[in-house]
Structure formats: structure tokens, C-alpha cells
Amino acid sequence: MKRLRLALLIAVVASVALLALTGPPRFLLNLVKPVDLTNPAAAGSILVDRYTCRTCHRIGGRGALTGPDLAGVTRRLSPGVLRLWLSNPAAVKGGTAMPNNWLSDGEIEAILAYLQSVP
């Protein structure tokens, strides 16, 4: 019985450590962070504010320029690159200052829709 408890404790600790190192799996992000995509651009605007993207980026003429200006970013970069960037910035550019916000697929789609709608 003690060995079983110890084995379970080790498994839980290892799982938590792995999660801390690699982040939550995509299916879990999608489960716990759903987005109503009825109006994706409006949802994306809310998410840009929630994740304080304008702290570093200028979007629609508002925000800082610590990071790139995101005006026209959806015309400059492919949707696939943008999705990968939003899902894991360090996978695209190691050492980037862009934080990984562990966005769900719905959040990514909403943010992209918002960025497409901004002049």
C-alpha cells in the first residue's frame, strides 16, 4: 500500500513538472479556454485587451512599440506562421521577449480575425 501511494505521488509530481516545463496540451487549452466565434473580430479585440498585447505592440494606432507594429501583419505573414507564433512564440524564434500566453485554438482564431479587421 505504501509503495502504491509513493508511486502515485511520484507520478503526480512528474506530471506536474512536465506540465510546468512544456505547458498544457492543446486539447486542454481548448477545453478550458473556449471562445464564442459568432463575432470573431470582437472576441479577438477583447482578448487583445485581456492579454495586454498593446503593452508591447501598436494595434490599430494604439499601444507601445516595444514589439512590432501589428498593422497589416496578416498581410505580411501567412496564417500558418501567425498561428504558430501565437501558439508558441519561442518555437518560431528562440529567446523572443513575446510571452507564451498558452492560447487556445479559438483564442488564436479570434485574435487573427481581429488583426485582419484592424487597418
Helices and strands as residue ranges (DSSP letters): H 2-22, H 26-32, H 40-50, G 53-55, E 58-59, E 62-63, H 73-76, H 79-87, H 89-92, H 105-117
